Amino acid sequence: MREKIFYNSRWISPIYFAMLILIVIFASTISFASEAEELMKQGNEFYQNKQYDKAVDAYQQVIHLGYEGTSLYYNLGNAYYREGKIGLAILYYEKARRISPGDGDVKHNLIIANTKTIDKIDTLPQFFLFEWWESALSIFTLTGWTTLAYIFYLLLLASIGLYFFAKKPSMQRYSFFSGLISTLLLIITSVFLLVNLNRRLNVKNAIVIQPVATVKLAPDPTSNDAFIIHEGLKVRELDHVENWVKIRLQDGKEGWIQQNDIGII
């Protein structure tokens, strides 16, 4: 007797549904990437034609799509600088430097933009060892330190494997010392990685983006004025209460400022 085979749609439909979801996500990703690329191209054309306001709008739309990058922030900083908005220019140069701390063009333009600021804050004297520490931390980004730690971890595993499987004593000595060096470098890079990760999660720096901002003694508009600062100044966020942010200047002064007066790096 010939038997008919029936397919149970209840078992097949979830597979097709999952495939459909993946196709939609993939198509959306391609669409957003294409849109972002087109907006970047438009922004660059607007900038070259000295239509800086339109260039800013195009670059900001790319950011609103969820993209970030050194070139994007660098170009946006240039457009704001040409518009005379020094605070916003420095903000996006700083964002670009956070991604690529070794980029020479970003550093150069950031130095030029900082010469246009009004406030010249005398920083607290720093011990030379702390300066070396800060310089070492800024050599790589968080991603760079993560990659480096992973490489030394793999080298350590390779050294351990070579030590146990090597037949010659000379190879075992070589793998032993290479393992020690890999362990030391792994520890060092892991420390730098953890410090950078902690700063990324817990330390927030900001740039004053309003031409003039009044810092209060307390998070209250009726509070007495502490001091006045201007656009482009770099501050550190210490606390947050509703739409007020407690900040600290590089010279140690502290106070409260309206949230919309600053931009987080």
C-alpha positions in Angstrom: 0.0 0.0 0.0 1.4 3.4 -1.0 1.5 5.8 2.0 1.3 9.6 1.6 3.7 11.7 3.6 2.3 15.0 5.1 4.5 17.8 6.3 3.6 19.4 9.6 3.7 23.1 9.1 4.0 23.7 12.8 7.5 22.3 12.7 8.5 23.9 9.4 7.1 27.4 9.9 9.5 28.4 12.8 12.5 27.6 10.6 11.1 29.7 7.8 10.2 32.4 10.3 13.8 32.5 11.6 15.2 32.6 8.1 12.9 35.5 7.3 14.0 37.4 10.4 17.7 36.8 9.4 17.0 38.0 5.9 15.2 41.1 7.2 18.1 41.9 9.6 20.7 41.4 6.9 18.8 43.6 4.4 18.3 46.3 7.0 22.0 46.3 7.9 23.0 46.6 4.3 20.4 49.4 3.8 21.6 51.3 6.9 25.3 50.9 5.8 24.4 52.1 2.3 22.5 55.1 3.7 25.4 56.0 6.1 27.9 55.8 3.3 25.8 58.0 1.1 25.3 60.6 3.9 29.1 60.6 4.5 29.6 61.3 0.8 27.1 64.1 0.9 28.7 65.6 4.0 32.1 65.6 2.4 30.7 67.2 -0.7 29.0 69.9 1.3 32.2 70.5 3.3 34.2 70.9 0.1 31.6 73.4 -1.2 31.9 75.3 2.1 28.3 74.5 3.0 29.3 73.7 6.5 25.9 73.7 8.1 24.6 71.1 5.6 27.8 69.1 6.2 27.1 69.1 9.9 23.5 67.9 9.3 24.7 65.0 7.1 27.4 63.8 9.6 24.9 64.1 12.5 22.5 61.9 10.6 25.2 59.2 10.3 25.6 59.4 14.0 21.9 59.1 14.5 22.0 55.9 12.5 24.3 54.4 15.2 27.6 54.8 13.5 30.8 56.2 15.0 34.4 56.4 13.7 37.5 58.5 13.6 36.9 60.0 10.2 33.2 60.7 11.0 34.0 62.6 14.2 37.1 64.3 12.7 35.1 65.6 9.7 32.3 66.8 12.0 34.8 68.6 14.2 36.2 70.3 11.1 32.7 71.4 10.0 31.9 72.8 13.4 35.3 74.6 13.5 34.6 76.2 10.1 31.2 77.4 11.6 33.0 79.0 14.5 31.6 76.6 17.0 34.8 75.9 18.9 33.2 73.9 21.7 31.5 71.4 19.4 34.6 71.2 17.3 36.7 70.2 20.3 34.1 67.8 21.5 34.2 65.8 18.3 38.0 66.0 17.9 38.1 64.5 21.4 35.7 61.8 20.4 37.9 61.0 17.4 41.0 60.9 19.6 39.2 58.5 22.0 38.9 56.1 19.1 42.3 56.7 17.6 44.6 58.3 20.2 47.6 58.2 17.8 46.0 59.9 14.9 48.3 62.9 14.0 45.6 64.9 12.1 43.2 64.7 15.0 45.9 65.8 17.5 47.0 68.7 15.2 43.5 70.0 14.7 42.7 69.6 18.4 45.7 71.7 19.4 44.7 74.4 16.9 41.1 74.4 18.2 42.3 74.6 21.8 44.2 77.8 21.0 40.9 79.5 20.2 39.4 78.8 23.7 39.0 81.7 26.2 39.7 79.8 29.4 43.3 78.9 30.1 43.2 76.7 33.1 46.5 76.0 35.0 46.5 72.3 35.7 47.6 70.9 39.0 51.3 69.8 39.0 51.7 66.2 38.3 54.4 63.8 39.4 56.6 62.7 36.4 55.8 59.0 37.0 52.1 59.8 36.7 52.8 61.6 33.4 54.6 58.5 32.1 51.7 56.3 33.2 49.2 58.5 31.4 51.3 58.4 28.3 51.6 54.7 28.4 47.8 54.3 28.8 47.1 56.4 25.7 49.4 54.4 23.4 46.5 52.1 22.5 42.7 52.3 22.7 40.6 49.9 24.8 40.3 47.6 21.7 44.1 47.8 21.1 44.9 46.7 24.7 42.4 43.9 24.4 43.9 42.6 21.2 47.4 42.9 22.6 46.4 41.0 25.8 44.8 38.3 23.6 48.0 37.9 21.5 50.2 37.5 24.6 47.7 35.0 26.0 48.0 32.9 22.8 51.8 33.1 23.0 51.7 31.9 26.5 49.5 28.9 25.6 51.9 28.1 22.6 54.9 28.3 24.9 53.3 25.9 27.4 52.4 23.5 24.6 55.9 23.6 23.2 57.4 23.0 26.6 55.5 19.8 27.1 55.8 18.4 23.6 59.3 19.4 22.8 61.8 16.6 22.8 65.0 18.6 22.9 66.1 20.2 26.2 67.1 23.4 24.3 63.6 23.8 22.9 62.2 23.3 26.4 64.5 26.0 27.7 63.4 28.3 24.9 59.7 27.7 25.5 60.2 28.1 29.3 61.7 31.6 29.0 59.3 32.6 26.2 56.5 31.5 28.5 57.9 33.7 31.3 58.2 36.7 29.0 54.6 36.1 27.6 53.3 35.9 31.2 54.9 39.2 32.2 53.7 41.0 29.1 50.2 39.5 29.6 50.1 40.8 33.1 51.2 44.3 32.0 48.8 44.5 29.2 46.0 43.2 31.3 46.6 45.9 33.9 46.5 48.6 31.2 43.4 47.0 29.8 41.6 47.0 33.1 42.5 50.6 33.9 41.3 51.7 30.5 38.1 49.7 30.9 37.5 51.2 34.3 38.0 54.7 32.9 35.6 54.0 30.0 32.9 52.8 32.4 33.4 55.2 35.4 35.3 58.3 34.3 33.4 60.7 32.1 35.1 63.8 30.6 33.1 66.5 28.8 33.5 69.7 26.8 31.7 72.9 27.4 29.7 73.5 24.2 27.8 76.8 25.1 29.6 80.1 24.5 29.2 81.0 28.2 28.2 78.7 31.0 27.6 79.7 34.7 28.7 77.1 37.3 26.7 77.1 40.5 27.6 76.1 44.0 24.6 73.7 44.1 22.3 72.0 41.6 19.7 74.8 41.9 19.2 77.8 39.5 18.8 80.1 42.6 22.1 79.0 44.0 25.1 81.4 44.1 27.4 81.5 41.1 30.7 79.7 41.7 32.5 80.8 38.5 31.9 81.2 34.7 33.5 79.1 32.0 33.4 79.2 28.2 33.1 76.9 25.3 35.8 74.4 24.5 36.9 73.9 28.1 37.4 70.3 29.1 35.9 69.2 32.4 35.3 66.0 34.3 31.8 64.8 35.3 31.6 63.9 39.0 27.9 63.5 39.7 24.5 63.9 38.2 21.2 65.2 39.6 18.3 65.5 37.2 19.5 68.1 34.6 22.5 69.2 36.6 26.0 67.9 36.4 28.7 68.3 39.0 32.0 69.1 37.3 35.7 69.5 38.2 38.1 71.7 36.3 41.8 70.7 35.8 42.8 73.1 38.5 40.6 71.4 41.0 37.6 73.8 41.1 34.2 72.1 41.4 30.6 73.2 40.8 27.3 72.4 39.2 26.4 73.1 35.6 23.3 72.6 33.4 23.5 69.3 31.5 22.8 70.9 28.1 25.9 73.2 28.6 28.3 70.3 28.1 28.8 67.4 25.7 30.2 64.0 27.0 33.2 62.8 25.1 
